[in-house]
């Protein structure tokens, strides 16, 4: 049986922490920032944990 390959798009977008949790960046931070409030832009710049519903799909993409 061959090894499972990691999806290259997923490996660029997700990081695995030392405790095994999966981190992701927020969306909507790439352009059209003039109409967004300072606090919103600050919040969008931070990492957040992947939701429970998406965790299994992300794990499959990362071949964990």
mmCIF file of the N, C-alpha and C atoms, coordinates in Angstrom:
data_MODEL
# 
_entry.id   MODEL 
# 
loop_
_atom_site.group_PDB 
_atom_site.id 
_atom_site.type_symbol 
_atom_site.label_atom_id 
_atom_site.label_alt_id 
_atom_site.label_comp_id 
_atom_site.label_asym_id 
_atom_site.label_entity_id 
_atom_site.label_seq_id 
_atom_site.pdbx_PDB_ins_code 
_atom_site.Cartn_x 
_atom_site.Cartn_y 
_atom_site.Cartn_z 
_atom_site.occupancy 
_atom_site.B_iso_or_equiv 
_atom_site.pdbx_formal_charge 
_atom_site.auth_seq_id 
_atom_site.auth_comp_id 
_atom_site.auth_asym_id 
_atom_site.auth_atom_id 
_atom_site.pdbx_PDB_model_num 
ATOM 1   N N  . UNK A 1 1  ? 0.846   -1.179 0.000  1.00 0.00 ? 1  UNK A N  1 
ATOM 2   C CA . UNK A 1 1  ? 0.000   0.000  0.000  1.00 0.00 ? 1  UNK A CA 1 
ATOM 3   C C  . UNK A 1 1  ? 0.893   1.245  0.000  1.00 0.00 ? 1  UNK A C  1 
ATOM 4   N N  . UNK A 1 2  ? 0.703   2.163  -0.948 1.00 0.00 ? 2  UNK A N  1 
ATOM 5   C CA . UNK A 1 2  ? 1.544   3.367  -0.982 1.00 0.00 ? 2  UNK A CA 1 
ATOM 6   C C  . UNK A 1 2  ? 1.169   4.345  0.129  1.00 0.00 ? 2  UNK A C  1 
ATOM 7   N N  . UNK A 1 3  ? 2.096   5.231  0.417  1.00 0.00 ? 3  UNK A N  1 
ATOM 8   C CA . UNK A 1 3  ? 1.844   6.259  1.426  1.00 0.00 ? 3  UNK A CA 1 
ATOM 9   C C  . UNK A 1 3  ? 0.795   7.244  0.920  1.00 0.00 ? 3  UNK A C  1 
ATOM 10  N N  . UNK A 1 4  ? 0.050   7.825  1.864  1.00 0.00 ? 4  UNK A N  1 
ATOM 11  C CA . UNK A 1 4  ? -0.905  8.871  1.492  1.00 0.00 ? 4  UNK A CA 1 
ATOM 12  C C  . UNK A 1 4  ? -0.148  10.170 1.251  1.00 0.00 ? 4  UNK A C  1 
ATOM 13  N N  . UNK A 1 5  ? -0.514  10.886 0.205  1.00 0.00 ? 5  UNK A N  1 
ATOM 14  C CA . UNK A 1 5  ? 0.137   12.153 -0.082 1.00 0.00 ? 5  UNK A CA 1 
ATOM 15  C C  . UNK A 1 5  ? -0.597  13.291 0.619  1.00 0.00 ? 5  UNK A C  1 
ATOM 16  N N  . UNK A 1 6  ? 0.164   14.287 1.047  1.00 0.00 ? 6  UNK A N  1 
ATOM 17  C CA . UNK A 1 6  ? -0.399  15.488 1.645  1.00 0.00 ? 6  UNK A CA 1 
ATOM 18  C C  . UNK A 1 6  ? -0.861  16.409 0.532  1.00 0.00 ? 6  UNK A C  1 
ATOM 19  N N  . UNK A 1 7  ? -2.039  17.009 0.690  1.00 0.00 ? 7  UNK A N  1 
ATOM 20  C CA . UNK A 1 7  ? -2.507  18.003 -0.279 1.00 0.00 ? 7  UNK A CA 1 
ATOM 21  C C  . UNK A 1 7  ? -1.663  19.259 -0.114 1.00 0.00 ? 7  UNK A C  1 
ATOM 22  N N  . UNK A 1 8  ? -1.042  19.711 -1.184 1.00 0.00 ? 8  UNK A N  1 
ATOM 23  C CA . UNK A 1 8  ? -0.103  20.824 -1.067 1.00 0.00 ? 8  UNK A CA 1 
ATOM 24  C C  . UNK A 1 8  ? -0.798  22.132 -0.696 1.00 0.00 ? 8  UNK A C  1 
ATOM 25  N N  . UNK A 1 9  ? -2.062  22.297 -1.072 1.00 0.00 ? 9  UNK A N  1 
ATOM 26  C CA . UNK A 1 9  ? -2.795  23.501 -0.667 1.00 0.00 ? 9  UNK A CA 1 
ATOM 27  C C  . UNK A 1 9  ? -3.048  23.521 0.826  1.00 0.00 ? 9  UNK A C  1 
ATOM 28  N N  . UNK A 1 10 ? -3.300  22.356 1.393  1.00 0.00 ? 10 UNK A N  1 
ATOM 29  C CA . UNK A 1 10 ? -3.577  22.271 2.831  1.00 0.00 ? 10 UNK A CA 1 
ATOM 30  C C  . UNK A 1 10 ? -2.317  22.483 3.653  1.00 0.00 ? 10 UNK A C  1 
ATOM 31  N N  . UNK A 1 11 ? -1.195  21.987 3.184  1.00 0.00 ? 11 UNK A N  1 
ATOM 32  C CA . UNK A 1 11 ? 0.021   22.138 3.994  1.00 0.00 ? 11 UNK A CA 1 
ATOM 33  C C  . UNK A 1 11 ? 0.488   23.586 4.061  1.00 0.00 ? 11 UNK A C  1 
ATOM 34  N N  . UNK A 1 12 ? 0.058   24.413 3.098  1.00 0.00 ? 12 UNK A N  1 
ATOM 35  C CA . UNK A 1 12 ? 0.389   25.830 3.137  1.00 0.00 ? 12 UNK A CA 1 
ATOM 36  C C  . UNK A 1 12 ? -0.549  26.610 4.060  1.00 0.00 ? 12 UNK A C  1 
ATOM 37  N N  . UNK A 1 13 ? -1.740  26.075 4.334  1.00 0.00 ? 13 UNK A N  1 
ATOM 38  C CA . UNK A 1 13 ? -2.757  26.822 5.064  1.00 0.00 ? 13 UNK A CA 1 
ATOM 39  C C  . UNK A 1 13 ? -2.936  26.430 6.522  1.00 0.00 ? 13 UNK A C  1 
ATOM 40  N N  . UNK A 1 14 ? -2.471  25.261 6.912  1.00 0.00 ? 14 UNK A N  1 
ATOM 41  C CA . UNK A 1 14 ? -2.697  24.772 8.268  1.00 0.00 ? 14 UNK A CA 1 
ATOM 42  C C  . UNK A 1 14 ? -1.384  24.414 8.940  1.00 0.00 ? 14 UNK A C  1 
ATOM 43  N N  . UNK A 1 15 ? -1.339  24.626 10.261 1.00 0.00 ? 15 UNK A N  1 
ATOM 44  C CA . UNK A 1 15 ? -0.172  24.245 11.075 1.00 0.00 ? 15 UNK A CA 1 
ATOM 45  C C  . UNK A 1 15 ? -0.671  23.364 12.216 1.00 0.00 ? 15 UNK A C  1 
ATOM 46  N N  . UNK A 1 16 ? 0.139   22.394 12.589 1.00 0.00 ? 16 UNK A N  1 
ATOM 47  C CA . UNK A 1 16 ? -0.206  21.513 13.702 1.00 0.00 ? 16 UNK A CA 1 
ATOM 48  C C  . UNK A 1 16 ? 0.608   21.941 14.915 1.00 0.00 ? 16 UNK A C  1 
ATOM 49  N N  . UNK A 1 17 ? -0.062  22.121 16.055 1.00 0.00 ? 17 UNK A N  1 
ATOM 50  C CA . UNK A 1 17 ? 0.621   22.524 17.275 1.00 0.00 ? 17 UNK A CA 1 
ATOM 51  C C  . UNK A 1 17 ? 1.274   21.307 17.922 1.00 0.00 ? 17 UNK A C  1 
ATOM 52  N N  . UNK A 1 18 ? 2.050   21.556 18.947 1.00 0.00 ? 18 UNK A N  1 
ATOM 53  C CA . UNK A 1 18 ? 2.730   20.466 19.655 1.00 0.00 ? 18 UNK A CA 1 
ATOM 54  C C  . UNK A 1 18 ? 1.738   19.550 20.354 1.00 0.00 ? 18 UNK A C  1 
ATOM 55  N N  . UNK A 1 19 ? 0.576   20.096 20.729 1.00 0.00 ? 19 UNK A N  1 
ATOM 56  C CA . UNK A 1 19 ? -0.436  19.285 21.411 1.00 0.00 ? 19 UNK A CA 1 
ATOM 57  C C  . UNK A 1 19 ? -1.361  18.578 20.428 1.00 0.00 ? 19 UNK A C  1 
ATOM 58  N N  . UNK A 1 20 ? -1.157  18.777 19.122 1.00 0.00 ? 20 UNK A N  1 
ATOM 59  C CA . UNK A 1 20 ? -1.950  18.073 18.121 1.00 0.00 ? 20 UNK A CA 1 
ATOM 60  C C  . UNK A 1 20 ? -3.135  18.842 17.582 1.00 0.00 ? 20 UNK A C  1 
ATOM 61  N N  . UNK A 1 21 ? -3.313  20.078 18.030 1.00 0.00 ? 21 UNK A N  1 
ATOM 62  C CA . UNK A 1 21 ? -4.410  20.879 17.500 1.00 0.00 ? 21 UNK A CA 1 
ATOM 63  C C  . UNK A 1 21 ? -4.000  21.477 16.152 1.00 0.00 ? 21 UNK A C  1 
ATOM 64  N N  . UNK A 1 22 ? -4.980  21.871 15.360 1.00 0.00 ? 22 UNK A N  1 
ATOM 65  C CA . UNK A 1 22 ? -4.708  22.406 14.028 1.00 0.00 ? 22 UNK A CA 1 
ATOM 66  C C  . UNK A 1 22 ? -5.083  23.892 14.021 1.00 0.00 ? 22 UNK A C  1 
ATOM 67  N N  . UNK A 1 23 ? -4.121  24.734 13.589 1.00 0.00 ? 23 UNK A N  1 
ATOM 68  C CA . UNK A 1 23 ? -4.338  26.171 13.541 1.00 0.00 ? 23 UNK A CA 1 
ATOM 69  C C  . UNK A 1 23 ? -4.566  26.609 12.105 1.00 0.00 ? 23 UNK A C  1 
ATOM 70  N N  . UNK A 1 24 ? -5.336  27.692 11.956 1.00 0.00 ? 24 UNK A N  1 
ATOM 71  C CA . UNK A 1 24 ? -5.565  28.287 10.648 1.00 0.00 ? 24 UNK A CA 1 
ATOM 72  C C  . UNK A 1 24 ? -5.633  29.794 10.793 1.00 0.00 ? 24 UNK A C  1 
ATOM 73  N N  . UNK A 1 25 ? -5.461  30.512 9.681  1.00 0.00 ? 25 UNK A N  1 
ATOM 74  C CA . UNK A 1 25 ? -5.599  31.962 9.677  1.00 0.00 ? 25 UNK A CA 1 
ATOM 75  C C  . UNK A 1 25 ? -7.031  32.321 9.333  1.00 0.00 ? 25 UNK A C  1 
ATOM 76  N N  . UNK A 1 26 ? -7.428  33.529 9.675  1.00 0.00 ? 26 UNK A N  1 
ATOM 77  C CA . UNK A 1 26 ? -8.747  34.030 9.317  1.00 0.00 ? 26 UNK A CA 1 
ATOM 78  C C  . UNK A 1 26 ? -8.776  34.445 7.848  1.00 0.00 ? 26 UNK A C  1 
ATOM 79  N N  . UNK A 1 27 ? -9.950  34.448 7.265  1.00 0.00 ? 27 UNK A N  1 
ATOM 80  C CA . UNK A 1 27 ? -10.147 34.932 5.904  1.00 0.00 ? 27 UNK A CA 1 
ATOM 81  C C  . UNK A 1 27 ? -10.427 36.437 5.932  1.00 0.00 ? 27 UNK A C  1 
ATOM 82  N N  . UNK A 1 28 ? -10.529 37.041 4.767  1.00 0.00 ? 28 UNK A N  1 
ATOM 83  C CA . UNK A 1 28 ? -10.906 38.450 4.582  1.00 0.00 ? 28 UNK A CA 1 
ATOM 84  C C  . UNK A 1 28 ? -9.858  39.432 5.094  1.00 0.00 ? 28 UNK A C  1 
ATOM 85  N N  . UNK A 1 29 ? -8.588  39.087 5.042  1.00 0.00 ? 29 UNK A N  1 
ATOM 86  C CA . UNK A 1 29 ? -7.538  40.001 5.498  1.00 0.00 ? 29 UNK A CA 1 
ATOM 87  C C  . UNK A 1 29 ? -6.602  40.372 4.351  1.00 0.00 ? 29 UNK A C  1 
ATOM 88  N N  . UNK A 1 30 ? -6.902  39.926 3.127  1.00 0.00 ? 30 UNK A N  1 
ATOM 89  C CA . UNK A 1 30 ? -5.938  40.111 2.040  1.00 0.00 ? 30 UNK A CA 1 
ATOM 90  C C  . UNK A 1 30 ? -6.089  41.439 1.298  1.00 0.00 ? 30 UNK A C  1 
ATOM 91  N N  . UNK A 1 31 ? -7.312  41.951 1.142  1.00 0.00 ? 31 UNK A N  1 
ATOM 92  C CA . UNK A 1 31 ? -7.480  43.210 0.414  1.00 0.00 ? 31 UNK A CA 1 
ATOM 93  C C  . UNK A 1 31 ? -8.790  43.872 0.845  1.00 0.00 ? 31 UNK A C  1 
ATOM 94  N N  . UNK A 1 32 ? -9.034  45.065 0.320  1.00 0.00 ? 32 UNK A N  1 
ATOM 95  C CA . UNK A 1 32 ? -10.171 45.916 0.692  1.00 0.00 ? 32 UNK A CA 1 
ATOM 96  C C  . UNK A 1 32 ? -10.193 46.112 2.223  1.00 0.00 ? 32 UNK A C  1 
ATOM 97  N N  . UNK A 1 33 ? -9.092  46.640 2.733  1.00 0.00 ? 33 UNK A N  1 
ATOM 98  C CA . UNK A 1 33 ? -8.957  46.818 4.173  1.00 0.00 ? 33 UNK A CA 1 
ATOM 99  C C  . UNK A 1 33 ? -9.380  48.218 4.620  1.00 0.00 ? 33 UNK A C  1 
ATOM 100 N N  . UNK A 1 34 ? -9.661  49.112 3.685  1.00 0.00 ? 34 UNK A N  1 
ATOM 101 C CA . UNK A 1 34 ? -9.966  50.490 4.070  1.00 0.00 ? 34 UNK A CA 1 
ATOM 102 C C  . UNK A 1 34 ? -11.305 50.605 4.781  1.00 0.00 ? 34 UNK A C  1 
ATOM 103 N N  . UNK A 1 35 ? -12.267 49.757 4.429  1.00 0.00 ? 35 UNK A N  1 
ATOM 104 C CA . UNK A 1 35 ? -13.585 49.855 5.058  1.00 0.00 ? 35 UNK A CA 1 
ATOM 105 C C  . UNK A 1 35 ? -13.722 49.011 6.311  1.00 0.00 ? 35 UNK A C  1 
ATOM 106 N N  . UNK A 1 36 ? -12.677 48.299 6.699  1.00 0.00 ? 36 UNK A N  1 
ATOM 107 C CA . UNK A 1 36 ? -12.733 47.463 7.895  1.00 0.00 ? 36 UNK A CA 1 
ATOM 108 C C  . UNK A 1 36 ? -12.149 48.223 9.082  1.00 0.00 ? 36 UNK A C  1 
ATOM 109 N N  . UNK A 1 37 ? -12.727 48.021 10.238 1.00 0.00 ? 37 UNK A N  1 
ATOM 110 C CA . UNK A 1 37 ? -12.276 48.690 11.454 1.00 0.00 ? 37 UNK A CA 1 
ATOM 111 C C  . UNK A 1 37 ? -10.924 48.132 11.905 1.00 0.00 ? 37 UNK A C  1 
ATOM 112 N N  . UNK A 1 38 ? -10.210 48.941 12.678 1.00 0.00 ? 38 UNK A N  1 
ATOM 113 C CA . UNK A 1 38 ? -8.889  48.555 13.172 1.00 0.00 ? 38 UNK A CA 1 
ATOM 114 C C  . UNK A 1 38 ? -8.974  47.272 14.011 1.00 0.00 ? 38 UNK A C  1 
ATOM 115 N N  . UNK A 1 39 ? -9.969  47.192 14.885 1.00 0.00 ? 39 UNK A N  1 
ATOM 116 C CA . UNK A 1 39 ? -10.106 46.018 15.749 1.00 0.00 ? 39 UNK A CA 1 
ATOM 117 C C  . UNK A 1 39 ? -10.397 44.765 14.939 1.00 0.00 ? 39 UNK A C  1 
ATOM 118 N N  . UNK A 1 40 ? -11.193 44.905 13.890 1.00 0.00 ? 40 UNK A N  1 
ATOM 119 C CA . UNK A 1 40 ? -11.501 43.752 13.041 1.00 0.00 ? 40 UNK A CA 1 
ATOM 120 C C  . UNK A 1 40 ? -10.244 43.264 12.337 1.00 0.00 ? 40 UNK A C  1 
ATOM 121 N N  . UNK A 1 41 ? -9.427  44.189 11.805 1.00 0.00 ? 41 UNK A N  1 
ATOM 122 C CA . UNK A 1 41 ? -8.206  43.802 11.111 1.00 0.00 ? 41 UNK A CA 1 
ATOM 123 C C  . UNK A 1 41 ? -7.217  43.140 12.067 1.00 0.00 ? 41 UNK A C  1 
ATOM 124 N N  . UNK A 1 42 ? -7.183  43.639 13.303 1.00 0.00 ? 42 UNK A N  1 
ATOM 125 C CA . UNK A 1 42 ? -6.305  43.047 14.316 1.00 0.00 ? 42 UNK A CA 1 
ATOM 126 C C  . UNK A 1 42 ? -6.739  41.620 14.636 1.00 0.00 ? 42 UNK A C  1 
ATOM 127 N N  . UNK A 1 43 ? -8.053  41.420 14.766 1.00 0.00 ? 43 UNK A N  1 
ATOM 128 C CA . UNK A 1 43 ? -8.600  40.107 15.070 1.00 0.00 ? 43 UNK A CA 1 
ATOM 129 C C  . UNK A 1 43 ? -8.383  39.133 13.911 1.00 0.00 ? 43 UNK A C  1 
ATOM 130 N N  . UNK A 1 44 ? -8.519  39.610 12.682 1.00 0.00 ? 44 UNK A N  1 
ATOM 131 C CA . UNK A 1 44 ? -8.356  38.740 11.518 1.00 0.00 ? 44 UNK A CA 1 
ATOM 132 C C  . UNK A 1 44 ? -6.910  38.306 11.311 1.00 0.00 ? 44 UNK A C  1 
ATOM 133 N N  . UNK A 1 45 ? -5.964  39.009 11.897 1.00 0.00 ? 45 UNK A N  1 
ATOM 134 C CA . UNK A 1 45 ? -4.561  38.668 11.732 1.00 0.00 ? 45 UNK A CA 1 
ATOM 135 C C  . UNK A 1 45 ? -4.108  37.516 12.610 1.00 0.00 ? 45 UNK A C  1 
ATOM 136 N N  . UNK A 1 46 ? -4.929  37.114 13.557 1.00 0.00 ? 46 UNK A N  1 
ATOM 137 C CA . UNK A 1 46 ? -4.519  36.083 14.512 1.00 0.00 ? 46 UNK A CA 1 
ATOM 138 C C  . UNK A 1 46 ? -4.891  34.687 14.037 1.00 0.00 ? 46 UNK A C  1 
ATOM 139 N N  . UNK A 1 47 ? -4.196  33.703 14.582 1.00 0.00 ? 47 UNK A N  1 
ATOM 140 C CA . UNK A 1 47 ? -4.508  32.304 14.303 1.00 0.00 ? 47 UNK A CA 1 
ATOM 141 C C  . UNK A 1 47 ? -5.655  31.843 15.194 1.00 0.00 ? 47 UNK A C  1 
ATOM 142 N N  . UNK A 1 48 ? -6.403  30.863 14.717 1.00 0.00 ? 48 UNK A N  1 
ATOM 143 C CA . UNK A 1 48 ? -7.508  30.302 15.473 1.00 0.00 ? 48 UNK A CA 1 
ATOM 144 C C  . UNK A 1 48 ? -7.518  28.805 15.206 1.00 0.00 ? 48 UNK A C  1 
ATOM 145 N N  . UNK A 1 49 ? -8.110  28.060 16.124 1.00 0.00 ? 49 UNK A N  1 
ATOM 146 C CA . UNK A 1 49 ? -8.171  26.607 15.968 1.00 0.00 ? 49 UNK A CA 1 
ATOM 147 C C  . UNK A 1 49 ? -9.258  26.223 14.969 1.00 0.00 ? 49 UNK A C  1 
ATOM 148 N N  . UNK A 1 50 ? -9.016  25.167 14.210 1.00 0.00 ? 50 UNK A N  1 
ATOM 149 C CA . UNK A 1 50 ? -9.998  24.663 13.244 1.00 0.00 ? 50 UNK A CA 1 
ATOM 150 C C  . UNK A 1 50 ? -11.193 24.108 14.011 1.00 0.00 ? 50 UNK A C  1 
ATOM 151 N N  . UNK A 1 51 ? -12.394 24.327 13.480 1.00 0.00 ? 51 UNK A N  1 
ATOM 152 C CA . UNK A 1 51 ? -13.603 23.874 14.170 1.00 0.00 ? 51 UNK A CA 1 
ATOM 153 C C  . UNK A 1 51 ? -13.692 22.346 14.158 1.00 0.00 ? 51 UNK A C  1 
ATOM 154 N N  . UNK A 1 52 ? -14.491 21.825 15.087 1.00 0.00 ? 52 UNK A N  1 
ATOM 155 C CA . UNK A 1 52 ? -14.665 20.376 15.214 1.00 0.00 ? 52 UNK A CA 1 
ATOM 156 C C  . UNK A 1 52 ? -15.202 19.759 13.932 1.00 0.00 ? 52 UNK A C  1 
ATOM 157 N N  . UNK A 1 53 ? -16.117 20.463 13.283 1.00 0.00 ? 53 UNK A N  1 
ATOM 158 C CA . UNK A 1 53 ? -16.754 19.934 12.072 1.00 0.00 ? 53 UNK A CA 1 
ATOM 159 C C  . UNK A 1 53 ? -15.763 19.775 10.924 1.00 0.00 ? 53 UNK A C  1 
ATOM 160 N N  . UNK A 1 54 ? -14.757 20.631 10.867 1.00 0.00 ? 54 UNK A N  1 
ATOM 161 C CA . UNK A 1 54 ? -13.796 20.597 9.768  1.00 0.00 ? 54 UNK A CA 1 
ATOM 162 C C  . UNK A 1 54 ? -12.532 19.809 10.080 1.00 0.00 ? 54 UNK A C  1 
ATOM 163 N N  . UNK A 1 55 ? -12.353 19.438 11.322 1.00 0.00 ? 55 UNK A N  1 
ATOM 164 C CA . UNK A 1 55 ? -11.091 18.833 11.762 1.00 0.00 ? 55 UNK A CA 1 
ATOM 165 C C  . UNK A 1 55 ? -10.747 17.552 11.002 1.00 0.00 ? 55 UNK A C  1 
ATOM 166 N N  . UNK A 1 56 ? -11.718 16.657 10.823 1.00 0.00 ? 56 UNK A N  1 
ATOM 167 C CA . UNK A 1 56 ? -11.452 15.384 10.141 1.00 0.00 ? 56 UNK A CA 1 
ATOM 168 C C  . UNK A 1 56 ? -11.071 15.587 8.683  1.00 0.00 ? 56 UNK A C  1 
ATOM 169 N N  . UNK A 1 57 ? -11.740 16.528 8.001  1.00 0.00 ? 57 UNK A N  1 
ATOM 170 C CA . UNK A 1 57 ? -11.402 16.812 6.604  1.00 0.00 ? 57 UNK A CA 1 
ATOM 171 C C  . UNK A 1 57 ? -9.994  17.361 6.477  1.00 0.00 ? 57 UNK A C  1 
ATOM 172 N N  . UNK A 1 58 ? -9.616  18.236 7.391  1.00 0.00 ? 58 UNK A N  1 
ATOM 173 C CA . UNK A 1 58 ? -8.271  18.803 7.354  1.00 0.00 ? 58 UNK A CA 1 
ATOM 174 C C  . UNK A 1 58 ? -7.236  17.731 7.645  1.00 0.00 ? 58 UNK A C  1 
ATOM 175 N N  . UNK A 1 59 ? -7.520  16.848 8.588  1.00 0.00 ? 59 UNK A N  1 
ATOM 176 C CA . UNK A 1 59 ? -6.596  15.757 8.901  1.00 0.00 ? 59 UNK A CA 1 
ATOM 177 C C  . UNK A 1 59 ? -6.385  14.851 7.692  1.00 0.00 ? 59 UNK A C  1 
ATOM 178 N N  . UNK A 1 60 ? -7.459  14.587 6.953  1.00 0.00 ? 60 UNK A N  1 
ATOM 179 C CA . UNK A 1 60 ? -7.327  13.777 5.743  1.00 0.00 ? 60 UNK A CA 1 
ATOM 180 C C  . UNK A 1 60 ? -6.462  14.467 4.699  1.00 0.00 ? 60 UNK A C  1 
ATOM 181 N N  . UNK A 1 61 ? -6.631  15.770 4.563  1.00 0.00 ? 61 UNK A N  1 
ATOM 182 C CA . UNK A 1 61 ? -5.833  16.515 3.592  1.00 0.00 ? 61 UNK A CA 1 
ATOM 183 C C  . UNK A 1 61 ? -4.368  16.557 3.976  1.00 0.00 ? 61 UNK A C  1 
ATOM 184 N N  . UNK A 1 62 ? -4.093  16.594 5.277  1.00 0.00 ? 62 UNK A N  1 
ATOM 185 C CA . UNK A 1 62 ? -2.714  16.639 5.757  1.00 0.00 ? 62 UNK A CA 1 
ATOM 186 C C  . UNK A 1 62 ? -2.117  15.250 5.916  1.00 0.00 ? 62 UNK A C  1 
ATOM 187 N N  . UNK A 1 63 ? -2.904  14.218 5.701  1.00 0.00 ? 63 UNK A N  1 
ATOM 188 C CA . UNK A 1 63 ? -2.464  12.817 5.806  1.00 0.00 ? 63 UNK A CA 1 
ATOM 189 C C  . UNK A 1 63 ? -1.907  12.521 7.185  1.00 0.00 ? 63 UNK A C  1 
ATOM 190 N N  . UNK A 1 64 ? -2.666  12.922 8.208  1.00 0.00 ? 64 UNK A N  1 
ATOM 191 C CA . UNK A 1 64 ? -2.251  12.670 9.601  1.00 0.00 ? 64 UNK A CA 1 
ATOM 192 C C  . UNK A 1 64 ? -2.877  11.377 10.057 1.00 0.00 ? 64 UNK A C  1 
# 
